[in-house]
Amino acid sequence: MTNAFLARFARAADAAFTRAGLADTATYKQTPQSETVPCVVMIDRDVQQVGTETETADKLTTLRVSSASVLRPVNGSTFIVGAETFVVESLEASDEAYHVCIVWVQP
C-alpha cells in the first residue's frame, strides 16, 4: 500500500470492525509452504451477484482484506479463520485500501 493515510485508516477500521464483531482475525498463506500473515477479514456469505442482464444462480462467499495486510491475494491461496479455511477462487476487486476475493470453504 503506497498511501500511508489509507494504511492507518484500514488498520483503525479493521480494529473497530473486529471489536464490533463484524470482522474476524485470520491468517493468510499464499502457498502451503509460505509463512502465515496475520490479517483481519470480513466475510460475506450467500452473496448473489447481479449483472446488467442477469443474476448468478449460485450464492457466493466473498472475503475482504486490507491491502496493508496482504499485498495481493492469488488464486489458490488460503485464509484461515478459526476452524474454517477459505480458498481464494478469484480476486473480484482491488484498490489501495482493500481486496475483495471470491472464496470457497475447504471441506
N, C-alpha and C positions, 0 to 999 in steps of 0.2 A: 504494500500500500504506500503510495507516494505522498498522500496528503496526511500530515501529522494530526490536523484537527479531526479529520474523519476517523482516524485510528483511535484517538482518545474518545470521541463520541461513541464509536462502536463498542469499545470496552465498557463505557458507562451504561449504554443501552443494554448490553448483554447482562451486566450485573443487575440492573433494575428488572429486566425480564425474568432472570433466574430467581431473584427474591420474590417476585410476584407469582412464580410457578408457571410462567409462560414459556420458559426456555429450560434446557437441561444441559448439565455438564457432559462432555463427551471426550472421546479420544479419536484422532484421525490417523489412519495408516494408508499411505499411498500404495504400498505393496506389503505383502505379509512379512517381508524381511526388514522393512524400513522402521525407523524409530516412531514411537507414538507421539502425536502432537496434541496437547490438551486444547480444548476449544469449548465454546458454548454454541448450541444449535437450537433452532426452533423447528419442530416437526409438525407438518400438517398432513393428516391422513384423510383419505377419501376425497381428494381434490378432483373436481371434474373440470377438464379443460374445455373452454369454449372458443371455437374458431369463428371466422367470418361466415362460414357456410354450414358448419355442423358442430356438434359436441362429440367428445370422445365417449365411447360406451363404457370403457373401463375407468374405475376410480384409481387415482394415482396417489402416491405419497411423495411429498416434497420436503426437503431439508434445507434450511437457510443457515449459513455460517459466515462469520465475519471474514473479510479479506485480510484483516490484520492477523488473524489466527492461522488461516490456511491460505497459502498463496493461490492455488488454483486446483480444485479437486479434479481428478481424472477418472474416466470410466473404469470401473472395477475396484476403485479404492473404497475403503470402508470407514464408517463412523460407528463407534461402539457407545451405546447409551444404555447404562445399566446392563441388563441381560440380553438386550437386543443388538444385533449387528445389522446396520443399514449399508447396502452396497450401492454405489453410485452407478446409475444406468446412463445418465447424460447430464450435462450442465445446461440448465434451462435458461438462466440469466446470470449476468456477472457485471459488476461495476466496481468502483473504487471502495465501496463500503461493504458489500455483501455478495455472496454467491448463492444461487438457488439451484439445487440439484433435484432431479427426479431419481428416487431411490426405491429399492425393494428390500424387504426384510429377509435376511438369510434364515432359512429354517434350522 
